[in-house]
């Protein structure tokens, strides 16, 4: 079974990584010994040696025959990361120079202000690219269906490494997906400012300079429209800010706080009560709330009834409305 590549993202080819890892496993080796350990010919090893030295992966041991020594991984990785950082810095400088050559963006042709992305994977990649490249603020109107697979832990870990401020408004259907609550809980714990409110369209805006939204009026994760600086983009930013002012803060109890039916010390509403009220305010039914919280529908029904009595609410939706109006979701 082939080994999983670990250094591909740092510009190391498969053959180079294979040779480097063989040296790490077996220690200093001659060209013929490394050839036997990797399955590559001596000629191939000799051909890739200068680049491996340039990358900082190997050094030559004095004496004859020629022997190669693997650079310790912690040192080698630092060298590769520093090299890649320099390359990225150079590329950004090149982008700035090319932008200067183009001139004032306001002089772009109209067709350059809009970009159509087709295919679910392409839409997901474009969204993640905007999120990853944001340097100031990332704004999101959250509404299903989602192009990005929120159950992919690898993607989630990479997204959690972002350091930019994020603001998100979750619409009434945002938590239809059973795993969305935990995803949101994690995002809030990592610094996202989240609110509940009306979401007329799903959308994300990076740094106020680029937006992505569905191409069709009915949300479809397979097609998206990317909007570059223009009057349309200004209108989309203004729409988000208007919706943000009318939304209420979304507060979720930390993971592992237990069954919300259990007694908790302190004043009412307890943190578990607030979480149920938050989900009520989104318009979720008892069965959907039960799935999100990992409880039985009967337990949720009892909690909802108790909360309605506390608030003097006529209906479950009225309870969520009253909780939002009285600021109980922000405690």
PAKOLPA-330329 format. One line per 3 residues: for each residue x, y, z of C-alpha. Coordinates in steps of 0.2 Angstrom, whole numbers. Layout:
BEGIN
X Y Z ~ ...
***
This chain:
BEGIN
0 0 0 ~ 7 17 -5 ~ 13 29 9
2 44 12 ~ 12 59 5 ~ 16 72 18
27 85 10 ~ 17 88 -7 ~ 11 105 -1
29 111 2 ~ 34 108 -16 ~ 42 91 -13
39 78 -27 ~ 34 60 -23 ~ 51 53 -28
60 66 -18 ~ 49 62 -3 ~ 51 43 -5
70 45 -5 ~ 70 57 10 ~ 59 45 20
70 30 16 ~ 85 39 22 ~ 76 44 38
71 25 41 ~ 88 17 36 ~ 101 31 40
115 37 30 ~ 116 28 13 ~ 126 27 -3
117 30 -19 ~ 116 11 -23 ~ 109 8 -6
96 22 -7 ~ 92 15 -25 ~ 88 -2 -17
78 5 -3 ~ 67 16 -14 ~ 66 6 -30
73 20 -40 ~ 88 18 -51 ~ 105 25 -46
104 37 -61 ~ 87 44 -55 ~ 94 46 -37
109 55 -44 ~ 98 66 -55 ~ 86 72 -40
101 74 -28 ~ 105 92 -32 ~ 87 98 -29
85 88 -13 ~ 101 97 -7 ~ 93 113 -12
77 110 -3 ~ 87 106 12 ~ 82 88 13
99 79 13 ~ 117 83 15 ~ 132 73 9
144 64 21 ~ 162 67 17 ~ 172 52 11
170 39 -3 ~ 159 31 -9 ~ 147 46 -8
135 44 6 ~ 119 54 10 ~ 112 60 27
94 65 29 ~ 91 82 37 ~ 81 80 54
62 82 50 ~ 60 97 62 ~ 74 106 53
70 101 36 ~ 51 106 38 ~ 56 123 44
67 126 29 ~ 53 121 17 ~ 40 131 26
52 147 26 ~ 55 144 7 ~ 36 142 3
33 158 14 ~ 46 167 3 ~ 37 161 -13
20 166 -7 ~ 27 184 -2 ~ 35 185 -19
19 180 -28 ~ 9 193 -18 ~ 21 206 -23
19 200 -41 ~ 0 201 -40 ~ 2 219 -34
13 223 -48 ~ 1 215 -61 ~ -13 225 -53
-4 241 -55 ~ -1 237 -73 ~ -19 234 -76
-23 251 -68 ~ -39 257 -60 ~ -51 242 -57
-66 254 -60 ~ -60 253 -78 ~ -63 235 -80
-76 228 -92 ~ -93 224 -85 ~ -90 205 -89
-75 205 -77 ~ -86 210 -62 ~ -95 194 -62
-89 176 -62 ~ -100 161 -64 ~ -94 145 -55
-102 128 -60 ~ -101 112 -51 ~ -103 108 -33
-85 104 -30 ~ -79 120 -39 ~ -92 131 -29
-85 123 -13 ~ -67 127 -18 ~ -71 145 -23
-80 147 -6 ~ -65 140 4 ~ -53 151 -6
-63 167 -2 ~ -63 162 16 ~ -45 157 17
-39 173 8 ~ -49 185 18 ~ -38 196 29
-50 208 37 ~ -68 201 39 ~ -78 187 32
-97 189 32 ~ -109 175 29 ~ -128 172 27
-131 154 32 ~ -144 144 23 ~ -145 126 16
-140 117 5 ~ -122 118 8 ~ -108 116 -5
-95 113 8 ~ -96 96 17 ~ -97 101 35
-94 83 41 ~ -76 83 33 ~ -65 85 48
-49 88 38 ~ -58 103 29 ~ -65 109 46
-47 109 54 ~ -40 119 40 ~ -55 131 41
-52 133 60 ~ -35 140 57 ~ -42 156 50
-38 171 60 ~ -49 184 52 ~ -65 190 61
-81 182 55 ~ -99 187 57 ~ -113 175 52
-132 176 52 ~ -141 160 53 ~ -158 159 45
-173 148 51 ~ -168 133 40 ~ -149 134 44
-150 120 57 ~ -161 108 46 ~ -144 98 44
-142 87 60 ~ -123 91 61 ~ -125 110 59
-127 114 77 ~ -111 106 82 ~ -102 115 68
-109 131 73 ~ -105 128 91 ~ -87 125 86
-86 141 75 ~ -93 152 89 ~ -80 144 101
-66 149 88 ~ -72 167 88 ~ -86 168 76
-99 182 80 ~ -116 173 76 ~ -134 180 75
-151 173 71 ~ -162 182 59 ~ -169 183 42
-159 176 28 ~ -167 180 11 ~ -152 172 1
-136 162 6 ~ -121 173 3 ~ -103 176 9
-92 191 7 ~ -73 192 10 ~ -66 209 15
-80 218 7 ~ -71 215 -10 ~ -78 199 -16
-95 190 -13 ~ -101 173 -18 ~ -120 168 -19
-131 156 -28 ~ -134 159 -47 ~ -152 154 -46
-165 161 -35 ~ -168 144 -27 ~ -152 140 -17
-142 127 -28 ~ -125 121 -22 ~ -120 117 -40
-119 134 -47 ~ -113 151 -40 ~ -110 169 -44
-95 178 -38 ~ -96 197 -38 ~ -81 208 -38
-80 226 -33 ~ -95 235 -41 ~ -111 244 -36
-119 226 -35 ~ -106 221 -22 ~ -109 237 -12
-128 233 -12 ~ -124 215 -5 ~ -113 222 9
-127 235 13 ~ -140 220 13 ~ -129 210 26
-127 225 37 ~ -146 229 37 ~ -150 210 41
-136 210 55 ~ -144 225 64 ~ -161 216 64
-154 199 70 ~ -152 193 88 ~ -136 186 95
-135 167 94 ~ -129 159 110 ~ -125 141 111
-120 131 127 ~ -102 124 127 ~ -101 106 121
-103 93 134 ~ -114 103 146 ~ -126 88 147
-145 85 145 ~ -155 101 145 ~ -168 92 156
-156 91 170 ~ -156 103 184 ~ -143 117 184
-138 129 198 ~ -140 148 195 ~ -154 159 189
-166 155 175 ~ -164 154 160 ~ -150 141 162
-138 139 148 ~ -147 123 142 ~ -163 132 142
-155 146 131 ~ -150 133 119 ~ -167 126 117
-174 144 116 ~ -162 148 102 ~ -167 133 92
-185 137 95 ~ -182 155 88 ~ -175 147 72
-192 139 69 ~ -186 121 72 ~ -198 108 76
-196 97 92 ~ -190 82 82 ~ -177 93 74
-171 100 90 ~ -170 83 98 ~ -159 77 83
-148 93 85 ~ -146 90 104 ~ -145 71 104
-161 70 115 ~ -177 61 114 ~ -192 70 106
-201 67 122 ~ -188 76 133 ~ -188 91 121
-207 92 122 ~ -206 93 141 ~ -193 106 140
-203 116 127 ~ -218 115 138 ~ -209 121 153
-201 135 144 ~ -218 141 137 ~ -225 142 154
-210 152 161 ~ -212 164 147 ~ -231 165 146
-230 160 128 ~ -245 154 118 ~ -235 143 106
-218 136 104 ~ -213 149 91 ~ -220 163 102
-208 156 116 ~ -193 159 104 ~ -200 176 99
-202 182 117 ~ -185 175 121 ~ -177 185 107
-187 201 111 ~ -182 200 130 ~ -164 197 126
-164 180 134 ~ -154 173 120 ~ -139 184 124
-136 179 142
***
